Amino acid sequence: MLTQTDLDNIDKRTEKTIKKAISDNYFPTKDDFRESMSTLQITMDKVYGIVKKIDEEQTVVSHTVQNHENRITKLETTLA
């Protein structure tokens, strides 16, 4: 559990960080933000495409394995 001293230290560090960010003009402009978001969206689209492809492959492989399992079970029952 956080003590009052811990909370005070957090407040001081947060205030210091915010003041530094303001003085360094760290905050992005609207254009910078839009450009970053555009890059992020392009990257996320690529990642989504890869994940979708892997999911589709997994579905096909899973179905194939299930089909093999059924056939093996049937053969084992017949031979037993």
C-alpha positions in Angstrom: 0.0 0.0 0.0 1.2 3.5 -0.8 2.0 5.8 2.0 1.4 9.6 2.0 5.1 10.1 1.4 4.9 7.8 -1.7 2.0 9.8 -3.0 3.8 13.1 -2.4 6.9 11.8 -4.3 4.7 10.7 -7.2 3.1 14.2 -7.3 6.5 15.9 -7.3 7.9 13.6 -10.1 4.7 14.0 -12.2 4.8 17.8 -11.8 8.5 17.9 -12.7 7.9 15.7 -15.8 5.0 17.8 -17.0 7.0 21.1 -16.5 9.9 19.6 -18.4 7.7 18.4 -21.2 6.1 21.9 -21.6 9.5 23.6 -21.5 10.9 21.3 -24.1 7.9 21.6 -26.4 7.5 17.8 -26.1 3.8 17.8 -26.9 3.1 17.0 -30.6 1.2 19.3 -32.9 -2.0 18.1 -34.6 -0.1 17.3 -37.7 2.6 15.3 -35.8 -0.2 13.4 -34.1 -2.0 12.7 -37.3 1.2 11.4 -39.0 1.9 9.2 -36.0 -1.6 7.8 -36.0 -1.5 7.2 -39.8 1.7 5.2 -39.3 0.2 3.3 -36.5 -2.9 2.5 -38.5 -0.8 1.2 -41.4 1.2 -1.0 -39.1 -1.8 -2.3 -37.3 -3.4 -3.2 -40.7 -0.3 -5.2 -41.6 -0.4 -6.9 -38.2 -4.1 -7.7 -38.5 -3.5 -9.2 -42.0 -0.8 -11.4 -40.6 -2.9 -12.5 -37.6 -5.9 -13.2 -39.9 -3.7 -15.3 -42.2 -2.3 -17.3 -39.3 -5.9 -17.8 -37.9 -7.1 -19.1 -41.3 -4.2 -21.5 -41.6 -4.8 -22.7 -38.0 -8.5 -23.4 -38.9 -7.5 -25.5 -41.9 -4.8 -27.4 -40.0 -7.2 -28.0 -37.1 -9.9 -29.4 -39.4 -7.3 -31.7 -41.1 -6.1 -33.0 -37.7 -9.6 -33.6 -36.5 -10.4 -35.5 -39.7 -7.2 -37.7 -39.1 -8.2 -38.2 -35.5 -11.6 -39.5 -36.6 -10.1 -41.8 -39.1 -7.5 -43.2 -36.7 -10.2 -43.8 -34.1 -12.3 -45.7 -36.6 -9.3 -47.8 -37.7 -8.4 -48.6 -34.1 -11.9 -49.6 -33.3 -12.0 -51.9 -36.4 -8.7 -53.5 -35.6 -9.4 -54.0 -31.9 
